[in-house]
Amino acid sequence: MNTDRARLDLARSDVYRLLAACFYEPDREMLLEENLCANLAGLMEELSIPAARSCRRMEQGLQENSREELLVEYSSLFLNPFGAPAQPYGSVYLDKERQLMGDSTMQVRKIYAAAGVKQETDGPPDHIAIELEFMSFLGQRIAQAIACSDQEAVAEFTAIQACFFNTYLASWAPLLGRAIQEHAELPLYRALGDCLLGFIGAEQQRLRKSADSPLHEPR
């Protein structure tokens, strides 16, 4: 059972990591060479998450458009200085002021530090890619703790992961996903919005079931 759980936690960690990569400036050739979308779809299927279909559409969209077209779409959605329609920062959705580096951003930074994570990239720590990468990191730590039969560490990192997801990521990522769905013009990004919504929804159900389980053991 522990081996199966560790395998699933690692697969889920990889989903978070690959999904995070989709929210950085698109490097079309790299994404194609590494089969990122196909690998993401395969992991979704392994975890029985319906969002695998969206990943397949992302792969098709990546084939259809040039790097320049993807860059224009990325900038329009996420970087537009006159008001990006799909702001990729949590504080824009969670704080009353709807601005960067708000109170929730500072809380996210503290959680990273408490978990032993140092942000290596510039910019606000509540960028969607960074929050997804943090969830990936926690999944790796859980899997490692399971492999070492360290139940205390398993419980600790599982609790951090569930708390961070429910308090922060799941509170705003669906809003971002819907904004992408509404404003994206290219198939890759429309499908990315679908993928984000599908995966976050599946994770909400998984963590809810885990919390309701007498053993509190995620499956």
C-alpha positions as CSV (number, residue, x, y, z in Angstrom):
1,M,0.0,0.0,0.0
2,N,2.8,2.4,0.9
3,T,4.5,1.7,-2.4
4,D,1.3,2.4,-4.3
5,R,0.7,5.6,-2.4
6,A,4.3,6.8,-2.9
7,R,4.0,6.2,-6.7
8,L,0.7,8.1,-6.9
9,D,2.1,11.0,-4.8
10,L,5.1,11.2,-7.2
11,A,2.8,11.1,-10.2
12,R,0.7,13.9,-8.7
13,S,3.8,15.9,-8.0
14,D,4.9,15.6,-11.6
15,V,1.5,16.8,-12.7
16,Y,1.9,19.9,-10.6
17,R,5.4,20.4,-12.0
18,L,4.5,20.0,-15.6
19,L,1.4,22.2,-15.3
20,A,3.6,24.9,-13.7
21,A,5.8,24.8,-16.8
22,C,2.9,25.7,-19.0
23,F,2.5,29.1,-17.2
24,Y,6.0,30.3,-18.0
25,E,6.8,32.1,-21.2
26,P,6.3,29.5,-23.9
27,D,9.3,27.8,-25.4
28,R,7.5,25.9,-28.2
29,E,10.5,23.8,-29.3
30,M,11.4,22.8,-25.8
31,L,7.8,21.8,-25.0
32,L,7.6,19.7,-28.1
33,E,11.0,18.1,-27.6
34,E,10.1,17.1,-24.1
35,N,6.6,15.9,-25.0
36,L,5.4,17.9,-22.0
37,C,1.7,17.9,-22.9
38,A,1.7,14.2,-23.8
39,N,3.5,13.4,-20.6
40,L,1.0,15.5,-18.6
41,A,-1.9,13.7,-20.3
42,G,-0.4,10.3,-19.4
43,L,0.0,11.3,-15.8
44,M,-3.6,12.5,-15.7
45,E,-4.7,9.2,-17.1
46,E,-2.7,7.3,-14.5
47,L,-4.4,9.3,-11.8
48,S,-7.8,8.8,-13.4
49,I,-8.3,12.6,-13.8
50,P,-10.6,13.6,-16.7
51,A,-8.3,16.7,-17.4
52,A,-6.2,14.3,-19.6
53,R,-8.5,15.2,-22.5
54,S,-7.6,18.9,-22.1
55,C,-3.9,18.0,-22.1
56,R,-4.3,16.2,-25.4
57,R,-5.9,19.3,-26.8
58,M,-3.0,21.3,-25.5
59,E,-0.6,19.0,-27.4
60,Q,-2.6,19.6,-30.6
61,G,-2.6,23.4,-30.1
62,L,1.1,23.4,-29.6
63,Q,1.5,21.8,-33.0
64,E,-0.8,24.3,-34.7
65,N,0.7,27.6,-33.7
66,S,4.2,29.1,-34.1
67,R,6.3,30.3,-31.2
68,E,5.6,33.9,-32.1
69,E,1.9,33.3,-32.0
70,L,2.1,31.6,-28.6
71,L,4.2,34.5,-27.3
72,V,1.7,37.1,-28.4
73,E,-1.1,35.1,-26.8
74,Y,0.9,34.6,-23.6
75,S,1.6,38.3,-23.3
76,S,-2.0,39.3,-24.0
77,L,-3.4,37.0,-21.4
78,F,-0.9,37.3,-18.6
79,L,1.4,40.3,-19.1
80,N,-0.7,43.1,-20.7
81,P,0.4,46.3,-18.8
82,F,-3.0,47.8,-19.5
83,G,-4.9,45.1,-17.7
84,A,-4.1,41.4,-18.3
85,P,-7.4,39.6,-18.4
86,A,-5.9,36.5,-16.7
87,Q,-3.7,37.8,-13.9
88,P,-1.5,34.9,-12.8
89,Y,-1.0,36.2,-9.2
90,G,-3.1,35.0,-6.2
91,S,-3.3,38.4,-4.4
92,V,-5.2,39.9,-7.4
93,Y,-8.0,37.5,-6.6
94,L,-7.7,37.0,-2.8
95,D,-7.0,40.5,-1.5
96,K,-9.5,43.3,-1.3
97,E,-7.2,45.8,-3.0
98,R,-6.8,43.3,-6.0
99,Q,-3.1,44.3,-6.3
100,L,0.3,42.6,-6.5
101,M,2.2,41.8,-3.3
102,G,-0.8,42.0,-1.0
103,D,-1.2,40.5,2.4
104,S,-1.9,37.0,1.0
105,T,1.4,37.2,-0.9
106,M,3.3,37.7,2.3
107,Q,1.5,34.8,3.9
108,V,2.5,32.6,1.0
109,R,6.1,33.6,1.3
110,K,6.1,32.7,5.0
111,I,4.7,29.3,4.2
112,Y,7.4,28.6,1.7
113,A,10.1,29.6,4.2
114,A,8.5,27.4,7.0
115,A,8.6,24.5,4.6
116,G,12.3,25.1,3.8
117,V,11.7,26.4,0.3
118,K,13.7,29.4,-1.1
119,Q,12.2,31.1,-4.1
120,E,14.8,31.1,-6.9
121,T,12.9,33.2,-9.5
122,D,12.2,36.9,-9.4
123,G,8.7,38.2,-8.9
124,P,5.8,37.7,-6.5
125,P,5.8,34.3,-4.9
126,D,2.1,33.8,-5.5
127,H,2.5,33.4,-9.3
128,I,0.5,30.4,-10.4
129,A,3.6,28.5,-11.6
130,I,5.4,29.0,-8.3
131,E,2.4,27.8,-6.2
132,L,2.1,24.8,-8.5
133,E,5.8,24.1,-8.1
134,F,5.4,24.3,-4.3
135,M,2.7,21.7,-4.4
136,S,5.0,19.5,-6.5
137,F,7.8,19.9,-3.9
138,L,5.5,18.9,-1.1
139,G,4.3,15.9,-3.0
140,Q,7.9,14.8,-3.5
141,R,8.6,15.2,0.2
142,I,5.5,13.1,1.1
143,A,6.7,10.3,-1.3
144,Q,10.2,10.4,0.2
145,A,8.8,10.2,3.7
146,I,6.7,7.2,2.8
147,A,9.7,5.4,1.3
148,C,11.6,6.0,4.5
149,S,8.6,4.9,6.7
150,D,8.7,8.4,8.4
151,Q,5.1,8.7,9.4
152,E,5.7,12.0,11.2
153,A,7.1,13.6,8.1
154,V,4.3,12.1,6.0
155,A,1.7,13.7,8.3
156,E,3.5,17.0,8.5
157,F,3.9,17.5,4.7
158,T,0.5,16.1,4.0
159,A,-1.0,18.7,6.4
160,I,1.0,21.5,4.8
161,Q,0.0,20.5,1.3
162,A,-3.7,20.3,2.2
163,C,-3.7,23.6,4.1
164,F,-1.8,25.5,1.4
165,F,-4.0,24.0,-1.4
166,N,-7.3,24.8,0.4
167,T,-6.4,28.2,1.7
168,Y,-4.5,29.6,-1.3
169,L,-4.2,27.7,-4.5
170,A,-7.8,26.3,-4.7
171,S,-9.2,29.7,-3.7
172,W,-8.1,31.5,-6.8
173,A,-6.8,29.0,-9.4
174,P,-10.3,28.2,-10.7
175,L,-10.9,32.0,-11.2
176,L,-7.7,32.1,-13.3
177,G,-8.8,29.0,-15.2
178,R,-12.1,30.5,-16.1
179,A,-10.5,33.8,-17.1
180,I,-8.2,31.9,-19.5
181,Q,-11.1,30.0,-20.9
182,E,-13.0,33.3,-21.5
183,H,-10.1,35.3,-23.1
184,A,-7.8,32.8,-24.8
185,E,-7.9,32.7,-28.5
186,L,-5.4,29.9,-29.3
187,P,-6.3,26.2,-28.7
188,L,-3.2,25.7,-26.4
189,Y,-4.3,28.3,-23.9
190,R,-8.0,27.5,-24.1
191,A,-7.1,23.9,-23.3
192,L,-4.7,25.0,-20.5
193,G,-7.6,26.8,-18.8
194,D,-9.7,23.6,-19.1
195,C,-6.8,21.6,-17.7
196,L,-6.2,23.8,-14.7
197,L,-9.9,23.8,-13.8
198,G,-10.1,20.0,-14.2
199,F,-7.1,19.2,-12.2
200,I,-7.8,21.6,-9.4
201,G,-11.4,20.3,-9.2
202,A,-10.0,16.7,-9.0
203,E,-7.6,17.7,-6.2
204,Q,-10.4,19.3,-4.3
205,Q,-12.4,16.1,-4.4
206,R,-9.4,14.0,-3.4
207,L,-8.4,16.1,-0.4
208,R,-12.0,16.3,0.7
209,K,-12.3,12.6,0.7
210,S,-9.0,12.3,2.5
211,A,-10.2,14.7,5.3
212,D,-13.4,12.6,5.6
213,S,-11.4,9.3,5.9
214,P,-11.0,8.0,9.4
215,L,-7.3,7.4,8.7
216,H,-6.8,10.8,6.9
217,E,-4.7,8.9,4.4
218,P,-4.8,10.4,0.8
219,R,-5.3,7.9,-2.0
